[in-house]
Amino acid sequence: MSEPKPTIDPKYANKGDLTNGPIKAHLIRLTIPMIWGLFAVIFVQLVDVYFISLLGDTTILAGISFTFPVTMAVSHLVFGFNIALASVVSRLIGEKRHDDVKRIVLHGIMMGFGATAVICALTYLCLKPLFFAMGADETTFPVIIDYMPLWLVACSVLAFPTKSNSAIRSAGDTFTPAMVMSFIALVNLCLDPLLIFGLLGFPAMGVKGAALATLIAFSCGAVAALYILIFRKKMVAMDGLHLDKLKDSARRLLVIAIPAGIANVIMPFSTAVITAMLAVHGAEAVAAFGVVSRIEALALLIVIALAVSMAPIIGQNWGAQKFSRVHETINLAIGFNLIWSAIVAITLALAAYPIARAFSDDPLVIRYAVLFFWIVPITYGVGNIVFGWSSAFNAMGMPQKAFMMIAVRALVMTIPAAYIGGALYGVIGIMVSVALVNILSGILFHILSSRRCHQKEHALQTA
């Protein structure tokens, strides 16, 4: 007599089951709270930059701008475990194997925190050579060294809420993770002015205060997320560490986490290289790029939220082999991306000057920021298709495809094009090069990805 197949936890039988019901309704339900959650993440960085900019020193703003690609690189590298956890858990839910879900979530959090702590420790040991290679100097490095050590500790702590949130989202709940990240953003917002400027009896710590506020906020979020995951969602195995199956968990997670983590760090790496190219043209160019990078992330928040939200839908339906629902999800996401990106481009072009002036009164910083808003955003719609397909392939358990797209776009296309553009036409040449790569890579990889998706689907159906 065969062993009965594990059934899905009743908690996931309704809203958590994304293999039934209208795709558009699932996308809307998952994306709306995801927008708020991602806004909270970006808001933490944006608030830090805003309050630091009030210190009124271009050197300080430039120093913080140097940290942005590095903090993004570290965050994205460890984010590979988040992607792996979401992919594996969503497909296991689609296969109705909830006992395995609990074990994978436990091991994913354990391994994710360990990997994050190691990466942050290695980054700390390499701070000076890393930032000087990017173009920092003796005037900006003191700002960097005030900020980065505490931020690296905060990043290690952040492993707990982000991985917990990934597991919860895989089960079709994006509202709870959004509330956790909103809580983090609120704590950071309250602490930033107190610790940066020394209000209400707190010491004035400047840049170091911004990093400490982030650490405290992330610690509060870690406690909240773990409580929800363990005691409310009951998505973590509580009957032991299941070390006998740790090898199986590692195999399932690392096959996605490693390429996804490397792919995620490639984009911040290309940003770091572009920052170094801009440093040749002065601190004003670096400061402007730091501002527009954060505004860009905020402006494309809905598109990013949609890409993250469609992953559990794709993962569950791919695991259940409901491929028509996978294609419908991808097509709806791409269509919305094109419409929203056009709205963003028009808005940023019209509001370029007011946005730039909100962050700096330096005429050159304002000029560079405005030029970026006029040149690059018109290509967002096509360029973002690459990231949509990357999210889809990770959800399907094909991280190698996602890795190749990101690697080719950043290393083979963006960096060489930016170098040539910068050598010929300076800062404007770099901006134009980035825009052209967005267009070319978006069209090319959409065609290739559609073809590969259909090939893999046919192989699974005939296996």
N, C-alpha and C positions, 0 to 999 in steps of 0.2 A: 504494500500500500504506500503510495507516494506521500511525502510530507506535505501538509497543507501550505499553500502559498500565503506569506504574511499579507495581511490586509492593511490598507492605509488607515492611519489614525482618524477617528471621526472628525477631529478638528479641521482636517483638510478636505473633507468630503464635499463641502459647499463652495465657499469663496476660494478656498485653497486649491480646488480642482480646476485647473486651467485648460483641461483637455475637452471640456464641454462648454456650451454657452457662446454667445457672440464675441468674436475677437475684439471688435471695436470697443465693446463695453468693458472687457478686461483691460485693454490698453488705457482707456480713460480712467478706470478705477485705480489702476496701479500707478499711472503716471502722475496724476494730480498730487497725491501726497509725496511722491518721489521728487517732484519739482521743489516742494517746500524743504524736503530733507537735503537736497543738493544745494539749494540756496543757503541753507544754514551752514553747510561746509564751506562754501565760497565766501559767505558773509564773515566767517571768522578771519579769513585772510584779508578781505577787503577792509574790515574794521581796523585790523592791525595797521595796514598801510595808511588808512585815512588818519588815524590818531598820530601815527609816527610822522606823517607829512605836516601835521600842525606844529611840530617842533621847528619847522621853518628852515631846515638845512638841506640843501640839495645833495650834499655829500652823504647824509644819513639816508635819504630816500634812495640814492644810488646804491648804497651798501645793502639795504634791504632788497632792492631789485636784484642784486647779485644772488641773494639767497633763494629767490623764487624758483629758478630751474633746479637747484639742488634739492630743496624741500620737495618739489614735485617729483624729482627722480626717485628719491628715497620712498616717498609715499606710493608712487606707482609701482615700484619694484615689489614692495611687500603686498601691494594690492592684488598681485597675482594669486595669492591664497584666497582672497575674497572671491575672485572670479572662479577659481577652481571649486571652492565650496558651493557657490551658487549653482554652477553647472552640474556637479555631481549630485547634489541634493535634489535639484529640480527634476533631473532625469530619474532618480530613484523614486521620487514621489509619483512621477508618471508611470513607473513600473510597479507602484503600490508596494514598496519595500520600506516601510517606516522604521522597522527595527534597525536596519542598516543606516537610515538617516540619522538616528540618534548617535550611533557610534561614529559616523563620519564627522558630524558636527563637533563632538568632543575632541577627536583627534585633530580636526582642522584648526580649532582654536589653540590647542597645545602647540602644534607645529608652527602655526602662523605667528604666535607670540615669540617663540624661540628664534625663528628666522628674522623677525623684525628687530629683536634686541641685538642680534649679531650684526646685522647690516648697519644699524645705527651706531654701534660701537666702532666698527671699521670706518664709517664716515667721519666720526669724531677724530680718529687718529690721522686722517688725511685732510683735515680742514684747510691748513695753510697752503700746501701745494695745489690742492684742488681749486681753491678760489683764485690764487695767483695765476694759475693756468687759464682761468676764465677771463682774466684782465683786471682783477682787483689789485689795489696798490696799498701803500702804507696809510693812505687817508681813509679808504673805505673798509679795510680789513678789521680795524677795531670795532666798527659797527657790526660786522659779521660775527666776530668772536663773542660779542655780547649777546647775540641772538641765538646762534646755532646750538650750543651745548644743551641749553634748557629745552630747545625745540626738539632735539633728538630724543631726549628722555620722554617728552610729550608724545612723540611719534610711537615709541614703544608701547606706551599706555593705550594709545589709540587703537592698537591691534585688537583689543578686546571688544569695544563697541562696534567697530567696522565688520569684524568677522561674525559677530552675533547678528548684526543687522543683515548681512548677506544671507545667513541661514533663514532668518525670518522672512525676508523677501522671497526666497525660493518657494516658500509655502503660500505665496499669494497675498502676503500682508506687507504693503509698503507704508501704511499709516504709522505703525508703531516705530519703525526705524526713523521715519521723518520726525516724530515727536522726540526721540532720543537726540537726534542731531540738532533739533531746535533748542532743546534744553542746553546742549553744549554751547551753541551760539549765544544764547541769552546770558549764560554765566560769563562767557568771554567778553561780551559787550559791557557787562556791568563792571568787570574787573579791569579792563584795558585803561580807561581814563584814570582810575584810582592808582594803578601801579606805574603807568607811564609818566603821569604829571604829578603824582604825590598828593592826591586829594583826600580829604577826610582823615588826615593824620597818617596816611600811608606814605612810605618813602618814595621820592621821585626816582624811578629806576630807568626811565627812558626806554630804549629798545629792549633791554633785559626784562623790563616790566611786561612788555607785550608777550614775550616768550613764556614768562611765568604765568600770566593769565591763561594762556593756551594750555599749559600743563595742568593747571587746576581744573579748567573746564573739561579737558579730556578725561581726567581722573573721575570727575563726577559722572560723565557719560558712561564710563566703563562700568561703574557700579550699577547704574540704571539698566544698561543693556543686558548685563549678565543676569540680573535679577529677573528680568522679563523672559529671557530665553530659557532659563532653568526652571523657574517656579510658575510662570504663567503659561508659556508656550509648551513647556515640557518637551523640548526638542534636543535635550542633552542626556546621554546615557548616565544614569545615576547608580547603577549596580556594579560599578567598577571601572577601571581604566581600559579594559579590553585590550591589553597589550599583546595578546596572542593574535589579534587582528590588526595590529598597528602597521604591519608590513603591507597588508592589503589596502588599508586606508591611505598610506603613503603613496602606494602605486597609483591609486585612483586620483589622488589630489596632485601629486608632483608632475604627472604627465601633462597636466594643464597649467599648474601654478608656475612651473619654470619657464615655458615659452611665453605664457601670458605676462608674467612678471618682467621678463626681458623686453617683450614687445611694449609694455607700458612704460618702461624706463627709456626706451628709444626716443619717444617724442620729447620728454623733458631734456634728454641729452642733446637733441637737435636745437631745442630752445637755448640751452647753455652755450652751444657753439655759436648760434646767432647772436647771443648776448656778447660773447667775446668779439665777434665781428663788429658789433655796434660800439663796443668799448673803444675801438680804434678812433671812432668819430667823436668821442667825448662822453663825460658822465651824463650830459643832458640826453643823449640818445638812449643810454641804458635806463635812465630814470623814466623816460617816456615809454619805453618798451615794457618796463615793469608795470606801469599803470595800465597800458592798453591790454596786456596779457590778462590782468585780473578783470577788466571790464569785458573782455572777450568771453571769458569763462562765464561771467554772469549773464551776458546777453544770449549765450547759447545754452542756457540752463535747461530750457524745455526740451531741446533736442537731445542733450545728454541724458536727461531724465527718461525720455522715451527709449533711448538705446538701452539703458539699464533695465527699465521696466519690461521691455519685450523679451529680455533674456529668460526669465522663468517661464513665460508663455511658450517660447521656442523650445526650451529644455524639456518641459513636461510633455509637449506634443511630439517632440522628436523621440523621447523615450517611449511614448505610446504608439509611435509610428503613424501619427496622424499628420502626414506631410502637407496636405492641402491647407491645414491650419497654419503650418509654419510659413508657407508662401504668402498666405493672406496677411499674416503679421508683418512680414518684411515689407510687402508692398504698401501697406497702410503707413508704416513708419517712414518709408522713403518719401511718400507723397506729402506727409505732414512736414517733414524736414525741409523740403523745397519751399513750401509756402512760408513757414516760420522764418527760415533763413533770409528770405526776400524782405520780410517785414523788419527784421533786425538790421539788414544792410541799409535800408532807407532811414530807419530811426537813427542809427549811429552817424550816418552822413549828415543828417540835419542837425543833430545835437552835438556834433564833434567839439566845437569850441567850448560850450558850457561844461561838458564833461571834463575836458582837459584842464580848464581853469579851476575846477573844483579840487584838483590834486596838486597843482603847481601854479606859481605866478611867474615862473621863468619863461620868457618868450620862446626860447629854443625848444624847451621841453613841450610847450603847448603846440608849437609848429609841427614837431615830429609826430606827436600823438594824433593831431588832426589829419595829417597826411595818411597815417595808417588807417584811420577810420574811413577815409575816402577811397582807399585803394583795395584793401584786403577783404572787408566784409561782403562785397558783391560776389565773392567766390565761395562763401561759406556753404551755400546749398549743395553744390556739387562736391566740394571737398569733404563734407561731413558724411557722405555716403560710405566712405572708407571705414569710418568708425562704426557705422551701423552694421556693416557686414562683419567687421571684426567681432562685435558683440554677439552677433548671430552664430558665427563659427565657434566661438568659445562655448556658447550655450549648447551647441550640437556635439561638443566633445572633440572638435577639430582645431585645437589651438595652433597647430603648425600653420594652417592657412591664415589665421589671424596674424600670426607672427610675421609671415612673409610679406603680407600687405603693408603692415606698419614699417617693417625694416626697409623695404624697397622705397616706400614713400619718403621716409625721413633720411636714410643714409645715402641712397642712390640718387634721389631726386632733389629733396629740399636743400640739403647742405651744399652740394656742388652748385646748384642754381643760385643760392644766396651768396656764395663766395664770388661767383662770376658777376652777379648783379652788383654786389658791393664794390668790387674792384673797378667796374666800369662807371657806375653812377652813384656810388656812396649809399647813404641810408635809403634813399628813394629806390635805388636799384635792388636792395635787399627786399623791400616791401613788395615790389612788382614781381620779383622772382617767387616769393611765397604765394602770391595770388595765382600765378601761372601754374605752379605745381598743384595747387588745390584743384584747378580745372582738369588738368591732364590726368592726375591720379584718380580723381573721382570717376571719370568716364571709363578709364581703362579697367579699374578694379571692379566696377559694377558689372561689366560684361563678363570678366573672367570668373567672378564669384557666383553669378547666376548659373553659369555653365557647370561649375564644380558642385554646386548644391544639388542640381538635378542628377548629376552622375552618381553622387553618394547615395541619394535617395533610391535610385534604380538598383544600385548594388545591394542595399539593405532589403529591398522588396524581393529580389531574386535569390537572396542567400538561403 
